[in-house]
């Protein structure tokens, strides 16, 4: 972000780690979004697609934390819109069933599966490669059968993801792919 733009947003002395993104790349979906910021009288920030790969964040855009909250809300909506049909498709193809789904912003987990079959997915999966995201989805779907990491669980996962060991290592390094502004620290 250039210094003129930062100054217009009241971010003149903002540390580099707190700069607002000019672009959002979502490898999981193969999307790139160019950001436009629009100061309005609203006390909060709302991010909406303007079509053509443009995302407009409008409202109190001079407030760094409020902008981040607005962008994260948009990421949750984007994940819900894209991940839930993808998870359903994988579930149907493999013959699994699960209860409900939730999109969250867990700090230490990419996903989880409860004993009731509720699968919670982290919106930050949007920043990972599609094959890694598919692996996480299949991992959680396997937990609907084996709610543990037993040999039977890993055998079932291997039947869906033959390269699961490499994918598991990539998941563990996945937070390196998430931009600082999206980590929520």
trRosetta pair geometry for C-beta under 8 A, 3 or more apart (Angstrom, degrees):
i j d omega theta_ij theta_ji phi_ij phi_ji
1 5 5.3 -116 -178 85 91 125
1 6 5.5 109 125 -59 115 93
1 11 7.9 8 116 89 145 143
1 19 4.9 -173 25 -174 122 116
1 20 6.0 69 -63 61 155 74
1 21 7.9 -159 -50 -146 110 10
1 22 5.6 171 -80 -52 75 106
2 5 5.0 90 63 11 78 104
2 6 7.1 -144 100 -6 39 90
3 6 5.4 -53 -145 38 36 114
3 7 6.2 40 155 -23 67 104
3 12 7.7 52 -168 -131 84 67
4 7 5.8 -55 -151 34 29 112
4 8 6.6 32 152 -20 63 104
5 8 5.7 -50 -150 32 33 113
5 9 6.6 20 155 -7 64 108
5 37 7.9 113 -175 39 105 127
6 9 6.0 -68 -153 45 31 104
6 11 4.2 -95 -168 83 81 102
6 12 6.0 130 125 -88 99 36
6 14 6.3 -137 -162 36 119 117
6 19 7.1 -59 -98 -127 118 92
7 10 7.6 43 -176 -73 32 21
7 11 7.3 -99 -64 56 22 63
7 12 4.9 48 -105 -83 71 93
9 20 7.1 -71 135 9 173 141
9 37 6.3 0 -91 122 123 155
9 39 7.6 -176 -114 -63 65 112
9 61 5.8 -80 -133 128 104 93
9 62 5.2 179 -179 -106 60 61
10 62 3.9 47 28 -157 128 110
11 14 3.9 -22 -175 -10 90 135
11 18 7.6 -155 -154 114 116 101
11 19 7.3 113 155 -118 144 60
11 20 7.2 -137 -59 -6 169 104
11 62 7.4 -158 -40 -150 79 62
11 64 6.6 103 -104 -71 111 107
14 18 4.8 -117 -178 89 102 110
14 19 6.3 132 117 -81 123 58
14 64 6.5 146 -122 -76 133 141
15 18 5.0 78 62 14 80 102
15 19 8.0 -112 102 -34 47 75
16 19 5.8 -23 -161 -19 43 115
17 180 5.6 -99 -161 148 81 159
18 64 5.6 12 173 -164 113 152
18 181 7.6 106 -142 -96 39 90
19 181 7.6 -90 79 -63 52 124
20 35 7.3 -128 148 113 103 153
20 37 6.9 49 126 -66 156 141
20 64 7.0 -143 -61 -129 97 79
20 67 5.8 -37 -110 130 124 152
20 181 7.0 95 -126 -117 40 156
21 24 5.7 84 122 -69 149 74
21 35 5.9 105 101 1 82 147
21 71 7.6 114 33 -137 115 158
21 179 6.5 53 -81 137 128 164
21 181 5.8 -138 -33 41 100 152
22 34 7.1 -18 154 -152 71 70
22 35 5.8 -149 -162 48 27 101
23 32 6.2 -7 -176 -174 112 95
23 33 6.6 156 -161 82 60 51
23 34 5.5 -30 -104 -106 82 54
23 35 6.4 -148 -79 2 28 88
24 32 7.3 162 84 -156 50 47
24 33 4.4 -5 56 57 97 105
24 35 6.5 82 -15 -48 94 107
24 55 6.6 -1 24 22 124 150
24 71 7.6 177 -78 -161 142 117
25 31 7.5 170 -155 95 43 55
25 32 5.2 -11 -107 -107 72 81
25 33 7.9 -162 -71 25 32 68
25 127 7.6 78 93 -129 75 74
26 29 4.7 7 119 39 116 103
26 30 7.6 -27 95 34 79 18
26 31 4.5 5 56 61 108 96
26 32 7.5 -166 24 -76 70 35
26 33 7.4 37 -6 -4 106 103
26 78 7.1 -106 -104 143 164 143
26 126 4.5 -44 -142 170 104 100
26 127 6.7 -78 -125 -82 55 46
27 30 7.0 28 -160 -76 37 41
27 126 7.8 129 46 155 59 51
27 127 6.5 53 25 -173 96 33
27 128 6.4 -108 75 115 115 17
27 129 5.2 -50 137 -92 130 48
27 130 7.0 -128 141 -30 80 70
27 177 7.5 -64 22 177 137 133
28 82 7.5 123 118 122 109 140
28 125 5.9 74 -81 136 157 75
28 126 4.9 -117 32 -142 129 36
28 127 7.1 -1 -15 13 104 15
28 128 5.7 47 -66 66 101 64
28 129 7.1 124 -83 162 56 8
28 130 5.5 123 -147 -84 48 61
28 133 4.6 77 -131 -40 112 153
29 78 7.5 -96 -17 165 160 109
29 82 5.4 -49 -95 -152 123 163
29 126 6.6 -17 -6 -147 106 85
29 130 7.8 129 -60 -83 23 100
30 130 7.4 -7 -41 -47 90 125
31 53 7.4 -173 -168 -122 86 90
32 53 6.1 21 89 -159 72 124
33 49 7.6 -96 -128 -111 123 86
33 53 5.7 -156 -112 -174 48 66
33 54 7.0 117 -163 -132 75 11
33 55 4.3 37 170 -16 127 118
34 53 6.0 62 8 129 89 91
34 54 5.3 -32 68 -109 94 66
34 55 7.0 170 76 23 39 75
35 54 7.9 138 -101 -162 17 61
35 55 5.2 -32 -102 74 65 97
35 56 7.8 139 -160 -97 56 26
35 57 6.2 5 -163 -3 106 109
36 50 7.1 -5 34 1 129 150
36 54 6.1 14 -5 -175 115 106
36 55 7.2 172 24 85 72 46
36 56 4.8 -24 71 -108 102 73
36 57 7.2 177 84 25 48 68
37 56 7.8 161 -90 -159 19 59
37 57 5.2 -20 -110 69 68 99
37 58 7.7 153 -166 -85 44 45
37 61 4.4 137 -175 -168 109 153
37 67 7.4 -15 -123 -125 119 130
38 56 5.9 9 0 -175 121 104
38 57 7.1 167 25 85 72 47
38 58 4.1 -18 72 -106 106 90
38 59 7.9 65 86 0 76 40
38 61 6.7 130 63 -21 29 145
39 58 7.7 -137 -51 -151 5 65
39 59 7.8 -49 -143 98 37 18
39 60 7.6 37 -140 -126 73 24
39 61 5.1 -111 -82 38 66 106
39 62 6.5 34 -109 -29 117 95
40 58 5.1 37 -3 171 123 98
40 59 5.4 -38 52 -94 99 31
40 60 7.9 -73 63 -47 65 44
42 45 7.5 137 103 -83 119 32
42 46 7.0 -34 128 -1 165 103
42 58 6.9 77 31 128 133 83
42 59 3.7 -66 83 -126 117 88
42 60 6.3 -114 97 -26 71 78
43 59 7.2 -35 64 -174 16 107
43 60 5.7 19 -163 -40 29 133
44 59 5.3 -39 97 177 39 153
44 60 6.1 -17 -88 18 10 112
44 66 5.9 -146 -140 -163 53 114
44 69 7.4 -73 -159 93 98 125
44 70 6.7 149 160 -74 81 105
45 57 5.4 10 -178 -179 115 97
45 58 6.9 159 -149 79 67 29
45 59 4.1 -164 -100 63 45 124
45 60 5.8 -101 -54 53 82 70
45 61 6.1 101 -108 -81 119 63
45 63 7.5 -153 -35 66 116 98
45 66 4.9 128 -7 141 109 90
45 67 5.0 92 -38 -102 174 45
45 69 6.7 127 50 71 104 85
45 70 3.1 -90 102 -35 100 150
45 71 7.6 -13 116 -27 130 66
46 57 7.4 170 84 -150 34 53
46 58 5.9 -22 61 62 83 81
46 59 5.6 106 9 -31 72 128
46 70 5.8 -122 -77 -144 15 116
46 73 7.8 -60 -128 82 56 136
47 55 5.6 13 -176 174 104 107
47 56 7.0 167 -148 84 55 41
47 57 4.6 -21 -95 -96 86 77
47 58 7.9 150 -91 14 38 63
47 70 5.0 129 -24 150 94 96
47 71 5.5 82 -40 -97 153 49
47 73 7.0 153 31 72 102 90
47 74 3.7 -54 79 -51 124 143
48 55 7.3 165 83 -155 26 65
48 56 5.7 -21 63 60 78 90
48 58 7.5 -26 21 15 102 107
48 74 7.6 -140 -67 -109 32 119
49 54 7.1 114 -164 79 59 56
49 55 5.9 -41 -99 -101 54 68
49 56 7.8 108 -151 16 7 79
50 54 4.1 -44 61 95 109 108
50 55 6.9 179 6 -100 88 15
50 56 4.8 75 -45 -19 120 112
51 54 6.6 2 68 42 45 96
55 74 7.0 99 -160 169 129 159
57 61 5.9 117 116 -104 102 112
57 67 6.0 61 160 -145 146 90
57 70 5.6 116 -147 112 104 136
57 71 6.5 -28 -98 -69 134 86
58 61 7.0 -57 -136 -45 25 116
59 66 7.1 -118 111 144 118 123
59 70 6.7 172 44 -84 134 151
60 63 4.7 7 138 17 108 118
60 66 4.9 -5 88 107 112 158
60 67 7.8 -128 97 -55 69 72
61 66 7.8 -126 -96 92 25 106
61 67 5.6 66 -140 -87 60 113
63 66 3.8 43 97 19 117 118
63 67 6.5 165 86 -18 61 82
64 67 5.8 -58 -152 33 29 111
64 68 6.5 27 153 -17 65 105
65 68 5.6 -52 -150 35 34 113
65 69 6.5 37 151 -20 65 102
66 69 5.6 -49 -148 34 35 113
66 70 6.4 36 152 -18 64 104
67 70 5.7 -56 -152 37 32 112
67 71 6.3 29 153 -16 67 106
68 71 5.8 -54 -143 39 32 108
68 72 6.1 31 157 -19 66 107
68 181 6.0 -142 -112 -177 104 90
68 184 7.7 151 161 -101 124 62
69 72 5.8 -56 -145 38 29 110
69 73 6.4 33 154 -22 63 103
70 73 5.7 -51 -149 32 31 112
70 74 6.6 31 152 -17 62 104
71 74 5.6 -53 -153 36 35 113
71 75 6.4 38 148 -21 66 103
71 181 7.2 11 82 138 152 117
71 182 7.4 -99 121 -94 118 81
72 75 5.4 -49 -147 35 37 114
72 76 6.5 41 152 -21 65 100
72 105 6.5 9 -171 -87 123 148
72 123 7.2 118 -165 85 74 151
72 182 7.0 148 -93 -138 85 68
72 184 6.9 72 -102 -82 146 108
73 76 5.7 -50 -152 32 33 113
73 77 6.6 32 150 -16 64 104
74 77 5.7 -54 -151 38 35 111
74 78 6.1 35 151 -21 68 106
75 78 5.5 -52 -142 37 32 112
75 79 6.2 34 156 -19 65 105
75 123 4.7 104 132 159 101 131
75 124 7.8 33 157 -76 140 47
75 126 6.1 -137 -160 21 99 154
75 182 6.8 107 -68 -138 167 114
76 79 5.8 -54 -146 37 29 110
76 80 6.3 31 154 -21 63 106
76 103 5.1 143 -158 118 79 122
76 104 7.9 24 -122 -105 112 14
76 105 7.2 -68 -79 -50 108 99
76 123 4.9 -77 -90 -81 57 147
77 80 5.7 -54 -147 36 30 112
77 81 6.2 30 156 -19 65 109
78 81 5.8 -56 -148 37 28 112
78 82 6.2 3 161 1 64 116
78 123 7.6 91 64 -156 86 107
78 126 6.5 53 104 -107 117 147
79 82 6.3 -73 -141 50 26 95
79 83 4.9 5 177 -6 71 126
79 103 4.8 146 100 -145 118 138
79 121 6.7 -164 164 110 124 117
79 123 4.2 -139 -15 -125 154 76
79 125 6.9 101 -130 56 122 96
79 126 5.6 -104 -82 -53 96 112
80 83 6.6 -46 -102 43 16 98
80 84 5.9 14 -171 -18 54 118
80 103 4.7 -110 -69 -7 84 148
81 84 7.5 -55 -137 26 4 103
82 85 7.1 -75 -166 40 27 98
82 86 6.4 19 153 -15 66 120
82 126 7.8 93 64 -106 139 97
83 86 5.5 -67 -149 42 34 114
83 87 5.9 34 158 -21 73 107
83 101 7.8 -168 114 167 104 144
83 103 6.7 129 54 -93 138 114
83 121 5.5 -159 156 105 154 163
83 125 7.1 82 -99 79 135 132
83 133 7.8 -115 -115 -179 98 124
83 137 7.8 -168 -164 -88 92 120
84 87 5.8 -51 -142 36 30 110
84 88 6.4 34 156 -20 63 106
84 101 5.6 167 -113 77 95 154
84 103 8.0 -82 -51 -48 98 111
85 88 5.5 -53 -147 37 34 116
85 89 6.3 37 155 -22 66 104
86 89 5.8 -53 -150 33 29 112
86 90 6.6 26 153 -14 63 105
86 133 7.8 8 133 133 152 118
86 134 7.8 -106 167 -97 118 74
86 137 6.7 -107 124 -93 100 163
87 90 5.9 -55 -148 38 32 109
87 91 6.1 35 153 -22 65 109
87 98 7.9 -53 155 41 115 143
87 101 6.4 124 81 -99 157 149
87 119 6.7 -176 -168 95 148 150
87 121 7.4 -131 -62 -50 142 143
87 137 5.2 -147 -106 -145 79 120
87 141 7.6 176 -162 -64 85 109
88 91 5.6 -58 -148 36 29 115
88 92 6.3 25 157 -17 66 107
89 92 5.9 -56 -146 37 29 108
89 93 6.3 28 157 -19 64 109
90 93 5.8 -57 -145 37 30 111
90 94 6.2 6 164 0 66 113
90 96 7.8 -4 121 39 76 121
90 134 6.9 167 -92 -150 141 81
90 137 5.3 100 49 130 163 128
90 138 6.2 -114 176 -76 137 76
90 141 6.3 -135 121 -41 111 156
91 94 6.5 -73 -146 48 23 94
91 96 4.5 -95 -149 74 75 96
91 97 6.7 95 175 -96 119 30
91 98 6.2 -101 -120 4 143 103
91 141 5.7 -161 -96 -122 77 128
92 95 7.6 34 -173 -72 28 31
94 138 7.3 119 -40 -128 162 92
94 141 6.4 91 70 139 143 146
94 160 5.9 -1 -110 -102 138 123
96 141 4.5 122 77 -174 174 106
96 142 7.9 -90 -96 -70 144 35
96 144 5.4 107 -169 64 113 139
96 145 7.1 -97 -119 -37 101 103
97 117 7.3 -1 118 -164 71 148
97 144 6.8 -167 76 160 46 148
98 101 7.3 66 111 -64 127 84
98 113 7.3 -95 -134 -137 123 110
98 117 4.4 -175 -156 172 61 100
98 118 7.4 127 168 -97 100 17
98 119 5.3 5 171 -18 153 113
98 140 8.0 30 -103 135 152 97
98 141 6.8 -99 -48 -118 126 69
98 144 5.0 -106 -90 -91 86 143
99 114 7.6 -46 38 65 137 103
99 116 5.1 13 -33 135 162 84
99 117 3.6 127 -15 88 93 97
99 118 4.8 -48 74 -67 122 61
99 119 7.7 160 53 -5 76 71
100 117 7.8 104 16 104 50 82
100 118 5.0 -6 61 -118 80 88
100 119 7.7 -157 98 32 40 65
101 118 7.1 171 -87 -164 25 66
101 119 5.1 -20 -111 70 79 89
101 120 7.3 153 -165 -89 55 34
101 121 6.7 2 -171 0 104 106
102 118 6.6 27 -5 172 106 108
102 119 7.6 -178 27 94 67 45
102 120 4.5 -18 67 -112 102 81
102 121 7.2 173 85 25 50 65
103 120 7.7 166 -89 -161 16 64
103 121 5.5 -28 -109 72 64 91
103 122 7.9 100 -161 -142 63 8
103 123 5.5 69 175 -68 104 89
104 120 5.3 3 9 -176 122 111
104 121 7.3 147 27 74 72 38
104 122 6.3 -46 79 -102 73 53
104 123 7.2 -145 85 -15 23 87
105 122 6.5 82 -128 -149 28 78
105 123 5.7 -27 -85 28 76 108
105 124 7.0 89 -138 -27 70 98
105 184 5.9 97 161 -37 129 163
106 109 4.4 -32 130 55 148 85
106 110 7.6 -126 71 -58 122 9
106 112 7.5 108 -60 -11 165 112
106 120 7.1 93 -35 131 127 121
106 122 5.0 -87 40 -93 93 108
107 184 6.8 -118 -96 83 92 118
109 112 5.5 20 151 -47 152 102
109 120 8.0 57 106 96 127 110
109 122 6.5 177 103 -49 64 126
110 121 7.7 -16 152 -152 64 60
110 122 5.0 -107 -153 24 39 128
110 124 7.5 -105 -123 76 71 98
110 125 6.0 92 -166 -77 97 100
110 136 5.1 -94 128 -134 130 139
110 171 6.1 -85 -13 -166 160 109
110 174 6.6 41 -86 70 130 156
111 119 6.6 -1 -177 -176 112 87
111 120 6.2 168 -156 89 60 59
111 121 5.0 -9 -108 -109 102 57
111 122 6.1 -115 -63 -2 58 85
111 125 7.4 28 -51 -60 103 137
111 136 5.2 127 5 170 134 108
111 137 7.5 161 -76 -84 174 41
111 139 7.2 130 71 81 127 109
111 140 4.8 -77 132 -61 132 135
112 119 7.4 175 88 -149 43 48
112 120 4.9 3 53 52 87 104
112 140 7.1 103 137 -118 7 113
113 117 6.9 -17 -172 -139 97 34
113 118 7.1 161 -153 78 50 44
113 119 5.2 -15 -101 -99 81 72
113 120 7.8 -165 -75 20 34 70
113 140 4.6 152 -50 -162 112 83
113 141 7.9 174 -86 -63 146 18
113 143 3.7 147 54 97 145 132
113 144 6.1 -111 -171 -59 144 66
113 147 6.9 -133 102 -119 108 84
114 117 6.8 -45 73 25 77 18
114 118 4.3 13 30 48 118 94
114 119 8.0 -137 12 -64 75 32
114 120 7.6 66 -27 -13 96 103
115 147 6.0 39 -104 -133 69 164
117 144 5.2 53 -126 -127 92 100
119 140 4.8 96 -136 152 114 135
119 141 7.5 -5 -90 -71 146 57
119 144 7.7 -48 -61 -60 108 108
121 125 6.1 -56 177 6 101 142
121 136 7.6 106 -131 128 94 122
121 137 7.7 3 -102 -92 125 79
121 140 7.7 -106 -80 -7 84 168
122 125 5.4 121 78 -27 80 90
123 126 6.1 -10 168 -8 64 113
124 127 5.7 -34 -177 20 67 112
124 128 7.8 68 134 -20 69 97
124 174 8.0 119 127 139 106 112
124 175 7.6 18 146 -112 144 69
124 178 5.0 -5 -165 -108 116 137
124 182 6.2 140 -112 141 94 114
124 183 7.5 55 -111 -104 141 49
125 128 5.5 -54 -161 27 54 115
125 132 7.9 -161 -154 109 86 95
125 133 5.0 106 172 -116 111 99
125 136 6.2 -128 -121 62 131 157
125 174 8.0 -12 -113 176 57 144
127 174 7.8 124 91 176 94 90
127 177 5.0 161 137 123 102 98
127 178 4.6 125 73 -97 159 65
127 179 7.0 -153 -121 -2 144 74
127 182 6.7 149 -47 91 142 155
128 132 4.4 -95 159 84 122 129
128 133 5.4 150 86 -54 109 86
128 136 7.9 83 78 -11 155 134
128 170 7.8 119 -159 143 116 103
128 171 7.7 24 -140 -110 155 61
128 174 5.1 -19 -93 -145 124 114
128 177 5.7 111 -92 80 62 152
129 132 4.8 89 62 7 82 105
129 133 7.2 -152 95 -6 41 88
129 170 7.5 -43 38 162 116 141
130 133 5.5 -56 -145 38 35 112
130 134 6.1 39 156 -22 69 104
131 134 5.6 -47 -144 35 33 114
131 135 6.5 41 151 -23 61 103
131 167 6.7 -117 138 -111 93 114
132 135 5.5 -50 -153 33 33 116
132 136 6.7 34 149 -19 64 101
132 167 5.9 175 -113 -156 61 88
132 170 5.1 -114 -103 115 120 122
132 171 5.8 164 -166 -75 104 73
132 174 6.4 159 163 -97 146 118
133 136 5.7 -51 -151 33 35 111
133 137 6.5 36 150 -18 66 104
134 137 5.6 -54 -150 36 33 113
134 138 6.3 29 154 -15 66 107
134 161 7.7 157 118 -95 94 114
135 138 5.8 -58 -146 41 29 108
135 139 6.1 38 152 -27 65 105
135 161 5.3 90 -119 -127 83 154
135 164 6.5 151 -145 -124 112 70
135 167 3.9 -170 -104 161 164 141
135 168 7.3 -138 161 -61 137 55
135 170 7.9 96 45 66 155 112
135 171 6.7 -127 98 -54 125 121
136 139 5.4 -49 -147 31 31 118
136 140 6.6 25 156 -13 63 104
136 171 6.2 139 -74 -114 99 130
137 140 6.1 -61 -153 39 29 105
137 141 6.3 29 151 -19 65 108
138 141 5.4 -52 -143 38 35 114
138 142 6.3 40 155 -23 65 102
138 157 6.4 119 132 -140 103 79
138 160 4.6 -171 -163 123 136 140
138 161 5.4 147 91 -35 152 118
139 142 5.9 -57 -157 32 27 111
139 143 7.0 30 145 -22 60 102
139 157 6.1 30 -105 -124 60 128
139 161 7.8 -24 -57 10 75 151
139 164 7.9 132 -80 -145 95 114
140 143 5.3 -47 -156 26 41 117
140 144 7.6 53 146 -28 61 88
141 144 5.7 -37 -167 11 44 114
141 160 7.8 127 77 -92 123 177
142 145 5.9 -59 -167 39 48 105
142 146 6.3 -21 156 43 82 95
142 153 5.8 107 146 -160 118 77
142 156 4.9 149 -140 106 112 117
142 157 4.7 -44 -57 -72 168 84
142 160 7.1 -145 -63 20 113 139
143 146 6.5 -77 -122 78 37 57
143 147 5.5 66 -174 -110 81 53
143 148 8.0 143 -130 9 80 27
143 153 7.3 29 -88 -138 57 120
144 147 7.9 36 -108 -70 14 82
145 153 7.7 163 86 -109 93 70
145 156 6.2 -150 77 -163 141 172
146 150 5.8 -114 -175 39 132 105
146 152 5.4 171 -92 99 149 101
146 153 3.8 -142 98 -82 141 88
146 156 6.5 159 6 22 125 143
148 153 5.9 -148 85 -37 65 142
149 153 5.4 -114 -137 74 30 148
149 154 6.9 50 -175 -49 70 95
150 153 4.9 111 51 1 66 99
150 154 7.4 -137 98 1 40 86
151 154 5.9 -58 -148 41 34 106
151 155 6.1 38 152 -23 67 108
152 155 5.6 -53 -144 36 31 114
152 156 6.4 32 156 -18 64 105
153 156 5.9 -60 -154 36 28 109
153 157 6.3 24 153 -15 66 108
154 157 5.5 -52 -143 40 34 112
154 158 6.1 40 154 -24 66 104
154 164 7.5 179 -157 98 77 151
155 158 5.7 -51 -147 33 29 113
155 159 6.9 35 151 -25 60 100
156 159 5.8 -50 -157 25 34 113
156 160 7.2 17 151 -4 63 105
157 160 6.0 -67 -158 44 38 103
157 161 5.7 -29 166 41 77 105
157 164 5.3 86 135 -109 108 160
158 161 6.7 -78 -118 71 26 63
158 162 6.2 55 -173 -112 70 43
158 164 5.7 -104 -93 10 60 132
161 164 4.1 95 107 -73 110 91
161 167 6.1 -71 174 32 132 152
163 166 5.0 -35 171 41 97 113
163 167 5.7 101 112 -22 86 101
164 167 5.4 -62 -141 45 36 112
164 168 5.8 43 158 -29 71 104
165 168 5.8 -52 -149 31 27 113
165 169 6.9 27 152 -17 60 102
166 169 5.8 -53 -155 33 34 112
166 170 6.6 33 149 -18 65 105
167 170 5.5 -54 -149 37 36 112
167 171 6.5 42 150 -24 66 100
168 171 5.6 -47 -150 30 34 114
168 172 6.7 36 151 -20 62 102
169 172 5.7 -52 -153 32 34 114
169 173 6.7 18 153 -4 65 107
170 173 5.9 -63 -148 47 35 101
170 174 6.5 69 145 -65 63 85
171 174 5.1 -19 -157 -26 37 126
173 176 5.3 -25 170 13 78 123
173 177 7.8 81 125 -20 76 95
174 177 5.6 -52 -167 25 54 113
174 178 7.3 51 144 -24 74 99
175 178 5.4 -45 -155 22 51 116
175 183 7.2 69 -166 -116 100 110
178 182 5.3 -120 -180 85 95 113
178 183 5.6 117 120 -76 121 82
179 182 5.0 79 64 12 82 105
179 183 7.5 -137 97 -26 42 86
180 183 5.7 -47 -154 9 37 118
180 185 7.7 -52 -169 23 78 117
